[in-house]
Amino acid sequence: MHDLLMIDGLQYSNWNEEIFRQMQSGGLSAVHATIAYHENARETLSRIGEWNRRFETWPELIRPVREAADIRLAHQEGRVGIFFGFQNCSPIEDDISLVEVFRQLGVLIMQLTYNNQSLLASGCYESEDSGISRFGRQVISEMNRVGMLIDMSHSAERSTLQAIELSSRPVIVSHANPSSFHAAKRNKSNAVLRGIAESGGLLGFSTYPFHLKGASGCTLEAFCDMVATTADLMGVEHIGIGTDLCQQQPLGVLEWMRNGRWSKDKDYGEGSKDNASWPSPLQWFRDSRDFPVIARGLQARGFAEDEVRNIMGLNWLRLLESATTAQH
């Protein structure tokens, strides 16, 4: 398909020129880049500073996305727009005023939790899901006000459903799959998927092998079947791609994601030592250059051209345009 505008709803790679060229070669117009897992406010400011240096070093490849309109500019320019997100609420610490500060610095998305209990909500690995906290209710309201998308990718079920109920604006799951397809703790129930759609939000399908049936052996056909089944449940306007690509990252980064500063023992996520390292990539999706493979797979599965365009990027773009503006 000619001039496809494609958006990846989540990556966290060891950013360098090679990876940016792969994104450009794959036809990506924008990527949601994680800039924090367990970082505090000061550390997160340094991550933003690192991105500023990348924009300065490779202006022909990447550009910052401060507002959703910048994605359309990136597409016209043939560059890759980078928009920032947090996979945890740790950067705001215990200060609600930092929500607006980080939105002003270009952070468009924040997860309320990363696997564990946070000050805002419960993560998907907790045995008890206490739901949204008092602080969490206030932060949801503030995120709605300043135009920062609420992401529940790593949150537990009750917390997610409560966030949807409390939020006056769409709630997203930027990178996960239906638990009916594969029963990972990180994947989402039909009740959550329906709630996300009813909020006006979006599910970004993950290509991370541990989120897929058959893991690294999952076929493109099985992936596209999953997308088709979910489109029937949620509506095709509420689905997109959020690959969760983590390229060229050392094992220490995986351990930082899982362990942060909260554990002296190695955390294996789902509880299996089989998950102690990075999984082997999918045969049909090794890096960003393979984005057109997904588009062709969806076409082969029977999606119409306009539906493929929406899933590959336009659903993300429309949501970002409508949900990341400040309320006055």
Secondary structure by P-SEA (a helix, b strand, c coil): ccccccccccccccccaaaaaaaaaaccccccccccccccaaaaaaaaaaaaaaaaaccccccccccaaaaaaaaaacbbbbbbbbcccccccccccaaaaaaaacccbbbccccccccccccccccccccccaaaaaaaaaaaaabbbbbcccccaaaaaaaaaacccbbbcccccccccccccccccaaaaaaaaaacbbbbbbcccccccccccccaaaaaaaaaaaaaacccccbbbbccccccccaaaaaaaccccccccccccccccccccccccccccccccaaaaaaaaaaaacccaaaaaaaacaaaaaaaaccccccc
